[in-house]
Amino acid sequence: MNRLNPHISVDCVIFGFDGRQLKVLLIEREQLSEENKASSSGLLKLPGNLISDTEDLDHSAYRVLKELTGLDNIFLKQFAVFGNPNRLNSSNDLAWLRSTSGLHIERVVTVAYYSLVKINESNPTESLLAKTNWMPVKDLPQLTFDHNLIIAEALEALRKELRTEPIGFELLPKKFSIRQIQSLYEVILGNNLDNRNFRKKVRKLEYFVALPEKEESVNHKPAQLYKFDKKVFTKNRKDAGFVI
């Protein structure tokens, strides 16, 4: 068995979109005592782990994602390193980390990634299924360690990337309406977008392909459906532009 490195970890901010809210996948951590079980605060955390001494950082992050989502070929991006020496100030957090790792840990630097997945395709391993929670990003409880800060910085990194790269499609169904993608952008960016201008911009994009289909089983006028053509975007990347 590979030996864990007691000083370096990876944490993954896994974003998902349910059509109304941007959510993040959190995991309930194991309880160390009956006393801790009585407390409802600080029980949720980002998925992550200490890396092994023989493990590449990216490989470690992909391993965590695979366990939590059951998915391969997921969008994953490293966005920050968190090395504040006070990250483990909480005695409960430090005790939990030492107990679950079996190591005498004093300080851990974590390399943070954010990932984008389709919530309805996520399929955690059976042992983790009951411990996972999709929580609204705008309404998070107090998490363990500095995980609230990590999520906040991940959201800022996502917002920045969203303005120049078509990564939002990673959160949408394979077939979607303009209304759906606009709602996604508004939720992530935190502001309303002009309907007419948004529609005008996205319809000019060559990789935004109209389908001969419309929405079904909706309580409003069925909208035209579209798909994202990644091959077209990659081929014409220099001239592709984007909507924001």
C-alpha positions as CSV (number, residue, x, y, z in Angstrom):
1,M,0.0,0.0,0.0
2,N,1.3,3.5,-0.9
3,R,2.3,5.7,2.0
4,L,0.3,8.9,2.5
5,N,2.1,12.2,2.4
6,P,1.1,13.9,5.7
7,H,1.7,17.4,4.3
8,I,-0.1,17.6,0.9
9,S,-3.7,17.0,0.0
10,V,-6.1,17.7,-2.9
11,D,-9.6,19.1,-2.4
12,C,-12.2,19.0,-5.2
13,V,-15.0,21.6,-5.6
14,I,-17.5,19.6,-7.7
15,F,-20.1,22.0,-9.2
16,G,-23.5,20.9,-10.6
17,F,-26.5,22.8,-11.9
18,D,-30.1,21.6,-11.3
19,G,-31.7,24.0,-13.7
20,R,-32.3,26.6,-10.9
21,Q,-29.3,26.6,-8.6
22,L,-25.6,26.1,-8.8
23,K,-24.7,23.4,-6.3
24,V,-21.6,21.8,-4.9
25,L,-21.1,18.2,-3.9
26,L,-20.2,17.8,-0.2
27,I,-19.5,14.7,1.9
28,E,-20.3,13.9,5.5
29,R,-17.2,13.1,7.4
30,E,-17.0,10.3,9.9
31,Q,-17.7,11.0,13.5
32,L,-15.0,10.4,16.1
33,S,-17.1,10.3,19.2
34,E,-20.6,10.4,20.6
35,E,-19.9,14.0,21.7
36,N,-19.1,15.0,18.1
37,K,-22.2,13.2,16.8
38,A,-24.4,15.6,18.9
39,S,-23.1,18.6,17.0
40,S,-24.6,19.6,13.6
41,S,-21.9,22.1,12.7
42,G,-18.8,21.3,10.8
43,L,-19.9,17.9,9.6
44,L,-19.7,18.5,5.9
45,K,-16.6,18.8,3.9
46,L,-15.3,18.9,0.3
47,P,-14.2,15.6,-1.2
48,G,-10.5,15.3,-1.0
49,N,-7.6,13.3,0.5
50,L,-4.0,13.3,1.3
51,I,-1.9,12.2,-1.7
52,S,0.3,9.2,-1.6
53,D,4.1,9.6,-2.0
54,T,4.0,8.0,-5.4
55,E,0.9,9.8,-6.7
56,D,0.7,12.7,-9.2
57,L,-1.6,15.5,-8.0
58,D,-3.9,15.4,-11.0
59,H,-4.2,11.7,-10.7
60,S,-5.2,12.0,-7.0
61,A,-7.9,14.6,-7.9
62,Y,-9.3,12.3,-10.7
63,R,-9.4,9.4,-8.2
64,V,-11.4,11.4,-5.8
65,L,-13.8,12.5,-8.6
66,K,-14.2,9.0,-9.8
67,E,-15.2,7.7,-6.3
68,L,-17.7,10.6,-5.8
69,T,-19.3,10.7,-9.2
70,G,-18.6,7.4,-10.9
71,L,-17.8,9.4,-14.1
72,D,-14.8,9.5,-16.4
73,N,-13.4,12.3,-18.6
74,I,-14.7,15.0,-16.2
75,F,-13.8,18.7,-16.6
76,L,-11.2,19.4,-14.0
77,K,-9.0,22.4,-13.4
78,Q,-6.5,23.3,-10.7
79,F,-7.2,26.8,-9.5
80,A,-5.3,27.5,-6.2
81,V,-3.1,26.3,-3.5
82,F,-4.1,26.9,0.2
83,G,-1.2,26.9,2.6
84,N,-2.2,29.1,5.5
85,P,-0.5,27.6,8.6
86,N,-3.7,28.2,10.5
87,R,-5.8,26.0,8.2
88,L,-5.9,23.3,10.9
89,N,-6.6,25.6,13.9
90,S,-9.7,23.7,14.9
91,S,-8.8,21.0,17.4
92,N,-11.8,18.9,16.1
93,D,-10.6,19.1,12.5
94,L,-7.0,18.2,13.5
95,A,-8.2,15.3,15.6
96,W,-10.3,14.0,12.8
97,L,-7.5,14.3,10.3
98,R,-5.0,12.5,12.5
99,S,-7.5,9.7,13.4
100,T,-8.6,9.0,9.8
101,S,-5.1,9.1,8.3
102,G,-3.3,7.4,11.2
103,L,-0.6,10.1,10.9
104,H,0.7,12.7,13.3
105,I,-0.2,15.8,11.2
106,E,0.7,19.3,12.1
107,R,0.2,21.2,8.8
108,V,-1.3,20.4,5.4
109,V,-1.1,22.3,2.2
110,T,-4.0,21.5,-0.1
111,V,-4.0,21.9,-3.9
112,A,-7.6,22.8,-5.0
113,Y,-9.4,21.8,-8.2
114,Y,-12.9,22.6,-9.4
115,S,-14.9,20.2,-11.6
116,L,-18.1,20.5,-13.5
117,V,-20.6,17.6,-13.7
118,K,-24.1,16.9,-14.7
119,I,-26.0,16.1,-11.5
120,N,-28.3,13.6,-13.0
121,E,-25.3,11.6,-14.3
122,S,-23.5,11.5,-11.0
123,N,-23.3,8.0,-9.5
124,P,-21.2,7.8,-6.4
125,T,-19.9,4.4,-5.2
126,E,-22.3,2.6,-2.9
127,S,-20.2,3.2,0.2
128,L,-20.3,7.0,-0.4
129,L,-23.8,7.4,-1.7
130,A,-25.5,8.0,1.7
131,K,-22.8,10.4,2.7
132,T,-23.0,12.8,-0.3
133,N,-25.0,16.0,-0.4
134,W,-25.6,18.4,-3.3
135,M,-25.9,21.8,-1.5
136,P,-26.7,25.2,-3.0
137,V,-23.6,27.3,-3.3
138,K,-25.4,30.5,-2.1
139,D,-26.7,28.8,1.1
140,L,-23.8,26.8,2.5
141,P,-23.5,25.9,6.2
142,Q,-20.2,26.3,8.0
143,L,-17.9,23.5,6.6
144,T,-14.8,21.9,8.1
145,F,-11.3,23.3,7.7
146,D,-11.2,26.3,5.3
147,H,-13.6,24.7,2.8
148,N,-16.0,27.6,2.7
149,L,-13.1,29.8,1.5
150,I,-12.0,27.2,-1.0
151,I,-15.5,27.1,-2.5
152,A,-15.7,30.9,-2.7
153,E,-12.4,31.1,-4.6
154,A,-13.5,28.2,-6.8
155,L,-16.6,30.1,-7.8
156,E,-14.5,33.2,-8.6
157,A,-12.3,31.0,-10.8
158,L,-15.3,29.5,-12.5
159,R,-16.8,33.0,-13.2
160,K,-13.6,34.2,-14.8
161,E,-13.3,31.1,-17.0
162,L,-16.9,31.2,-18.0
163,R,-16.5,34.6,-19.7
164,T,-13.9,33.3,-22.1
165,E,-14.4,29.5,-22.4
166,P,-17.6,27.5,-23.1
167,I,-17.3,25.4,-20.0
168,G,-20.9,26.0,-18.9
169,F,-22.0,23.3,-21.4
170,E,-20.4,20.8,-19.0
171,L,-23.2,21.5,-16.6
172,L,-26.1,21.3,-19.0
173,P,-27.9,18.4,-20.6
174,K,-26.7,17.3,-24.0
175,K,-29.7,19.1,-25.5
176,F,-30.8,22.4,-24.0
177,S,-32.7,25.6,-24.7
178,I,-31.3,29.1,-24.8
179,R,-33.3,29.8,-21.7
180,Q,-31.5,27.1,-19.8
181,I,-28.0,28.3,-20.7
182,Q,-28.9,31.9,-19.9
183,S,-30.2,30.8,-16.5
184,L,-27.0,29.0,-15.9
185,Y,-24.9,32.1,-16.7
186,E,-27.1,34.3,-14.6
187,V,-26.8,31.9,-11.6
188,I,-23.0,31.6,-11.8
189,L,-22.3,35.3,-12.6
190,G,-24.8,36.5,-10.0
191,N,-26.6,39.0,-12.3
192,N,-29.3,39.2,-14.9
193,L,-28.5,39.3,-18.6
194,D,-30.4,41.0,-21.3
195,N,-32.5,38.4,-23.0
196,R,-32.3,39.9,-26.5
197,N,-28.6,40.5,-26.5
198,F,-27.8,37.1,-25.0
199,R,-29.9,35.2,-27.6
200,K,-28.4,37.3,-30.4
201,K,-24.8,36.5,-29.3
202,V,-25.2,32.8,-28.8
203,R,-27.0,32.3,-32.1
204,K,-24.0,33.6,-33.9
205,L,-21.7,31.0,-32.5
206,E,-20.9,28.2,-35.0
207,Y,-20.5,25.6,-32.2
208,F,-24.0,26.4,-30.8
209,V,-26.0,24.1,-33.1
210,A,-29.8,24.2,-33.5
211,L,-31.6,20.9,-33.4
212,P,-34.8,19.9,-35.2
213,E,-36.4,19.3,-31.8
214,K,-38.2,21.3,-29.1
215,E,-38.7,20.9,-25.4
216,E,-41.3,18.3,-24.2
217,S,-43.5,18.1,-21.2
218,V,-43.1,21.8,-20.2
219,N,-45.8,24.2,-18.9
220,H,-44.8,26.9,-21.3
221,K,-44.4,27.2,-25.1
222,P,-41.8,24.5,-26.1
223,A,-38.5,26.1,-26.9
224,Q,-36.0,25.2,-29.6
225,L,-33.3,22.8,-28.5
226,Y,-29.6,23.2,-29.2
227,K,-26.3,21.3,-28.6
228,F,-22.7,22.2,-28.1
229,D,-20.4,21.0,-30.9
230,K,-17.0,20.6,-29.2
231,K,-15.3,19.5,-32.4
232,V,-16.4,22.7,-34.2
233,F,-15.2,24.8,-31.3
234,T,-11.8,23.1,-31.1
235,K,-11.3,23.4,-34.8
236,N,-12.1,27.1,-34.9
237,R,-10.9,28.0,-31.4
238,K,-9.0,31.1,-32.4
239,D,-12.0,32.7,-34.1
240,A,-14.7,31.1,-31.9
241,G,-15.2,33.9,-29.4
242,F,-17.7,33.5,-26.7
243,V,-20.9,35.0,-25.4
244,I,-19.8,37.1,-22.4
